[in-house]
Amino acid sequence: MRQLGLALAISVAALIANSAANDIDWHEYYEHAREEAQRTGKPMLIAFRCAP
């Protein structure tokens, strides 16, 4: 029974984390992202990638 409760808790946590990740509004342009970060008071995450 304890293992079932743990599995259920992990499943719920994964669902919550997944829905929160889908609510992120990603920006392609630095200036737009910086303006929104300043306006909302939220930090920025900058991901550098090589994409053709």
C-alpha positions as CSV (number, residue, x, y, z in Angstrom):
1,M,0.0,0.0,0.0
2,R,2.8,2.4,0.8
3,Q,4.4,1.8,-2.6
4,L,1.1,2.5,-4.3
5,G,0.9,5.9,-2.5
6,L,4.5,6.7,-3.4
7,A,3.8,5.9,-7.1
8,L,0.7,8.0,-7.0
9,A,2.5,11.0,-5.5
10,I,5.3,10.7,-8.1
11,S,2.7,10.6,-10.9
12,V,0.8,13.6,-9.7
13,A,4.1,15.6,-9.3
14,A,5.1,14.7,-12.8
15,L,1.8,15.8,-14.2
16,I,2.0,19.1,-12.3
17,A,5.6,19.7,-13.5
18,N,4.6,18.9,-17.1
19,S,1.6,21.4,-17.1
20,A,3.8,24.1,-15.6
21,A,6.4,23.6,-18.3
22,N,3.8,24.0,-21.0
23,D,2.8,27.4,-19.6
24,I,6.2,28.9,-20.4
25,D,6.1,31.6,-23.0
26,W,9.4,31.2,-25.0
27,H,10.9,34.1,-26.9
28,E,13.2,33.9,-29.9
29,Y,14.5,37.5,-29.6
30,Y,16.6,38.7,-26.7
31,E,15.2,42.2,-26.6
32,H,11.6,41.0,-26.4
33,A,12.4,38.6,-23.7
34,R,14.4,41.2,-21.7
35,E,11.5,43.7,-21.9
36,E,9.0,41.2,-20.6
37,A,11.4,40.1,-17.9
38,Q,11.7,43.7,-16.7
39,R,8.0,44.3,-17.0
40,T,7.0,41.2,-15.1
41,G,9.9,41.1,-12.6
42,K,10.7,37.5,-13.6
43,P,14.2,36.2,-14.3
44,M,15.4,35.1,-17.8
45,L,16.8,31.8,-18.9
46,I,19.0,32.1,-21.9
47,A,19.6,28.9,-23.9
48,F,22.3,29.0,-26.6
49,R,21.9,26.4,-29.3
50,C,23.1,25.7,-32.8
51,A,20.2,25.2,-35.0
52,P,20.4,25.3,-38.8
